[in-house]
Amino acid sequence: MAQNPRRDLLAGLTVAIVALPLALGFGVSSGLGAEAGLATAVVAGAMAAVFGGSNLQVSGPTGAMTVVLVPIVARYGPGGVLTVGLMAGVLLIGLALLRAGRYMRYVPAPVVEGFTLGIACVIGLQQVPNALGVAAPEGEKVLLVAWRAVESFAATPHWTAPGLSLGVAALMLAGARWRPAIPFSIVAVVAATLVAQLCHLDTAPIGELPAGLPAPSLAFLAPSSFGALIAPAVAVAALAALESLLSATVADGMTVGQRHDPDRELFGQGVANLAAPLFGGVPATAAIARTAVNVRTGASSRLAALSHAAVLAVIVFAASPLVSKIPLAALAGVLLATAVRMVEVGALRAMARATRSDAVVLVLTASATLVLDLVYAVIIGLVVAGALALRAVALQAGLERVDLRADLPGEHGDEEHALLAEHIVAYRIDGPLFFAAAHRFLLELSEVSDVRVVILRMSRVTTMDATGALVLKDAVEKLNRRGIVVMTSGIRPGQRQALRSVGALDLLSHEGRAYATTPEAIAGARRHLERAGLLPAPHHPGKALR
């Protein structure tokens, strides 16, 4: 049940007004036409609202998804895009059943910000042909296509389309600062359409739209193409999952008491992407901008997203003749302004100033998004962020020689201390003992000489993997071969499995050489030296050596 139906209906109407030019623009940009964008907004928007995991999420065609779809359209045609959407829907449902939604929290903020910056750049470059009023050049690389469009415009400049595009973009950006509550995207598009019609400007319109949604059909399916479309489908599913879960997280942060279910959200997006292609719609995902408008307008339940889809459906059925007259240049202006508003300068500046690693990950992810594609960009960003994080953790690990005096009972005299220190050396291992850090300092340990006993204090080892345990075992074996006995103190229960798996635990525990505390290990080392005849037995406990 809706908590406030009137407010939810008003929020849905507002979001629909904001979403209309975006749905049209992203449909055109994808290569399947404005009608595909509308069908996606209506069908996917309704399905995701019903089956998704967020009460506030608004789904439909998005700029990020359009970036992925353009090369798919160029290579496989409209039927290939619809098939990819259907396959992506199946993959998303599979991810939901595998409960993969929880892993979104592990995506670092610099990857997200770099990803968003790269998408904004690509969306802006995609609009260059329509904004300049020239035919879109052939090609998949957005930088090359935009450059060719500029060359075409420079050869025969015509300023109507650029004027409309820049006017729409300027009105949207200025209006958002002046009156953020007013949907200036629709105001700007209506104004541009009226100017174009009244002044009889020579600018290409959207063109004829069907008065309604087509009947659901699977005629586009070609089973023989499934193998070739697996990679694009994985890319689309990965992007839909990433953007939808990110959007839901943003929506949660804007409200109090709302929490999304990530696995249900993946399921809802899967259902949406199964349904949209049946009606000629492109693959969909949650839209951060429309979700934010929904939240700011006061939405509190799924009724808002459902009413947004219903309003767009009414427009499809009742107002398609009017919508068909909207200039393509005006839609290009809407998307140019959208790309500009996607870039949060404050967040980018904060990430760039945080650490050098964060700045590297941000720039690398943004560049890969622009030059390669979105999924590769995220993978590269995650791999680099993970490698830099491992490096930072590994640098926290260390091997430090410690003074035996701190762990000897106070009644031992200076002479005994000196005698013990001549034959015993103690090292403390700090931090993680794992594959990225073990070799750096345990090789140093294996070079110890001129002593008879090495005591390893391991109580400060935070984590240990098989590599760390294996390197420790190798260092101990090297010391043993040189006649140096290794004793340990403070091995934690959680570390014993890794040590046991490589045979290091038996080696360290040989003849009772593993102790709970360092004083006990020193006492054990003293007894070993006494048996070896290197220390005289004390006359009685507690007295120093004579």
Order of alpha helices (4+ residues) and beta strands (2+ residues): alpha-alpha-alpha-beta-alpha-alpha-alpha-alpha-alpha-alpha-alpha-alpha-beta-alpha-alpha-alpha-alpha-alpha-alpha-alpha-beta-alpha-beta-alpha-beta-beta-alpha-beta-alpha-alpha-beta-alpha
